[in-house]
Amino acid sequence: MKILLATDCSTQSKTMVKEFAERTFAPNTKVRIVSAYEKSSYMMATGPMGVLNEYYDVAERYALKSAENATENAADVLREKNPELSISV
């Protein structure tokens, strides 16, 4: 069986991952964990109200790191409860 698990850093998502980890899985089950973030888009040298592009770059890096952390944390929870699962992030 192949399962696609989407997650983020919300409390609801963390609860869902914990509940999901309690399930019994068929042999050879593969779980792919994903998380998405919104990429900043800007077209001028300065953004609205004089916000510099560096602001958007920093915000995007933090959003990407948050998405990466969400997938890694979910994988850790699943691995702890189901060491036989094949998990990829």
N, C-alpha and C positions, 0 to 999 in steps of 0.2 A: 504494500500500500504506500502511496505517496501523499504527503500532507504538506500544504503550504500554510504557514502560520504567520500572520501579520501582527505586529506589535508596535507599541510606542512606549513612552515613559509615563503614561497615565496610570492612575491607581486602578482603574477598571481593567486595563490591559494586563497589569501585573497580576491581578486577581484571576483573570482568565487563564493566564499561563500556568498559575499554580493549580487551578482546577483541571486544566488540560493534562498536566503532568501526572495527575492521579489516575488517569485512564489506563486501561490495559490495552496494549497494542499487539497487532498480529506480528509474527516473525518477519524479519526483513523490512520492517516499516522504515521509510525514509522521511525525515522532516526537514523542510527548508524554511528557515526563519528570515523574514524580511521586515524592514521598516522604511518608511518614506519620509522625506522632508521637502519643504518647499524652497526651491532655489530662488534667491533674490534676483530681481530683474531691475535694472536701471539703465538709463540711456544717456544721461548727462554727466558732466564732471562732478557736479554736486547734485544731490537728490533734493527732495522737497524740503523747504525751509532751511536750506543750506547744509543739509546733512552730507558729510563727505562719503565717498565711495568706500573708504576704509571701514566705516560703520557696517556697511552691507557685507563686506568681506568677513569681518569678525563675526557678525550674526550668522552668516552662512557656515562658517567653520564650527561654531557652537551647535548649530542645528544638525550638521553632519555627525559630529561627535555624539550628540544625544541619540541619534538614530543608531549609530554603531553600538553604543552602550546598551540600548534597548534590546538589540538582537543578541548581544553577548550575554546579557543578564538572563534573558529567556532561555538561551542555550544552556547556561549553567544550571538553571532550575530543572530543565528537562533531563540533563545528564545525571544530575544527582538522584532523581527519582527513577529514571529509566536508562541505566547504563548500556543496555543492549540496542538502543535506538541509534540509527545513523542520522546524525544531525549536521546540517550545514547552514552557515549564515552568509 
